[in-house]
Amino acid sequence: MKPAFVYLLLSASFILCPAILYAQYNNRNSIPDNELYVREGILSRAEANGCTGPPLLHNFISMPSALTGAAFITYRHFLTERFAVGLSADLDFEIGDLSYGNPKTNGTGNDGTSGHYSVHAYTIAPEALFAYVRKKRFMAYGYAGAGVTFYDDNCTLYTSIPYVTLPSNPYDYRVTNFNFQVTPIGFRFGRNIAGFMELGVGYKGIFSAGLSARF
């Protein structure tokens, strides 16, 4: 497991545990204004970019062998009863073996392992949320966010590949792109400690779910 991924999970644990303990003993008769979400999403924009980006060189293609999904930490503060602003931070990475083949003769690219690649994506984005329904034990909501994703890609070739020339070997490629999330519907079930699920598109993926704490 990548050190950065482990660091994100540990950070989420250290942040979420005190919030859970605090939420269990506070704000019994009202809805707290602060929320913390720890989530896992699938089919994020970073995954889509990784599947069609760095592994594709000069029409030679290789597919990923592992996708982590989008692991997120989100903090929100309700300014009014139904409107909240917040900030999300994400780690998303993908790894795979490079097994290039010519699409004209071998579309699957099973010509033997020629190298390895990894794609790391780090996203940070402010968000705005509107709660359609906000009760102590249930919330239906939608939100949108916009921010940046920092991509750190690495490609290492073990053997020579015809028509593929890298600036260096290994080759590190870094780029920063605009990113967004539109989630028209989400559901939170529970009081101060709750589970949730969301449907949308963007840096958190098409579907995400996890745990939430109010404090």
ChimeraX attribute file (.defattr): number of C-alpha atoms within 10 A of each C-alpha:
attribute: neighborCount
match mode: 1-to-1
recipient: residues
	/A:1	6
	/A:2	8
	/A:3	8
	/A:4	13
	/A:5	17
	/A:6	11
	/A:7	12
	/A:8	17
	/A:9	17
	/A:10	12
	/A:11	12
	/A:12	19
	/A:13	13
	/A:14	11
	/A:15	14
	/A:16	20
	/A:17	12
	/A:18	12
	/A:19	20
	/A:20	18
	/A:21	14
	/A:22	15
	/A:23	19
	/A:24	15
	/A:25	10
	/A:26	13
	/A:27	14
	/A:28	12
	/A:29	7
	/A:30	9
	/A:31	16
	/A:32	19
	/A:33	15
	/A:34	17
	/A:35	20
	/A:36	24
	/A:37	21
	/A:38	23
	/A:39	22
	/A:40	21
	/A:41	22
	/A:42	20
	/A:43	19
	/A:44	22
	/A:45	22
	/A:46	28
	/A:47	24
	/A:48	13
	/A:49	13
	/A:50	25
	/A:51	20
	/A:52	13
	/A:53	14
	/A:54	17
	/A:55	27
	/A:56	15
	/A:57	14
	/A:58	11
	/A:59	13
	/A:60	22
	/A:61	22
	/A:62	26
	/A:63	18
	/A:64	19
	/A:65	11
	/A:66	12
	/A:67	17
	/A:68	17
	/A:69	20
	/A:70	27
	/A:71	23
	/A:72	25
	/A:73	23
	/A:74	20
	/A:75	20
	/A:76	21
	/A:77	19
	/A:78	18
	/A:79	11
	/A:80	9
	/A:81	13
	/A:82	14
	/A:83	16
	/A:84	20
	/A:85	18
	/A:86	18
	/A:87	18
	/A:88	22
	/A:89	19
	/A:90	21
	/A:91	25
	/A:92	29
	/A:93	24
	/A:94	20
	/A:95	22
	/A:96	19
	/A:97	21
	/A:98	27
	/A:99	21
	/A:100	27
	/A:101	21
	/A:102	16
	/A:103	12
	/A:104	8
	/A:105	8
	/A:106	12
	/A:107	13
	/A:108	15
	/A:109	18
	/A:110	14
	/A:111	12
	/A:112	12
	/A:113	15
	/A:114	17
	/A:115	19
	/A:116	19
	/A:117	22
	/A:118	20
	/A:119	27
	/A:120	22
	/A:121	25
	/A:122	20
	/A:123	25
	/A:124	22
	/A:125	21
	/A:126	18
	/A:127	21
	/A:128	17
	/A:129	20
	/A:130	19
	/A:131	19
	/A:132	13
	/A:133	12
	/A:134	15
	/A:135	14
	/A:136	14
	/A:137	13
	/A:138	14
	/A:139	18
	/A:140	18
	/A:141	19
	/A:142	18
	/A:143	19
	/A:144	19
	/A:145	21
	/A:146	20
	/A:147	18
	/A:148	17
	/A:149	25
	/A:150	18
	/A:151	21
	/A:152	16
	/A:153	22
	/A:154	19
	/A:155	22
	/A:156	18
	/A:157	21
	/A:158	12
	/A:159	10
	/A:160	10
	/A:161	14
	/A:162	11
	/A:163	9
	/A:164	12
	/A:165	12
	/A:166	12
	/A:167	7
	/A:168	10
	/A:169	12
	/A:170	15
	/A:171	13
	/A:172	16
	/A:173	12
	/A:174	12
	/A:175	10
	/A:176	13
	/A:177	10
	/A:178	11
	/A:179	18
	/A:180	20
	/A:181	21
	/A:182	19
	/A:183	20
	/A:184	16
	/A:185	15
	/A:186	20
	/A:187	18
	/A:188	22
	/A:189	18
	/A:190	17
	/A:191	20
	/A:192	25
	/A:193	20
	/A:194	17
	/A:195	18
	/A:196	20
	/A:197	17
	/A:198	23
	/A:199	18
	/A:200	20
	/A:201	19
	/A:202	20
	/A:203	33
	/A:204	33
	/A:205	24
	/A:206	18
	/A:207	18
	/A:208	23
	/A:209	20
	/A:210	17
	/A:211	18
	/A:212	25
	/A:213	26
	/A:214	25
	/A:215	21
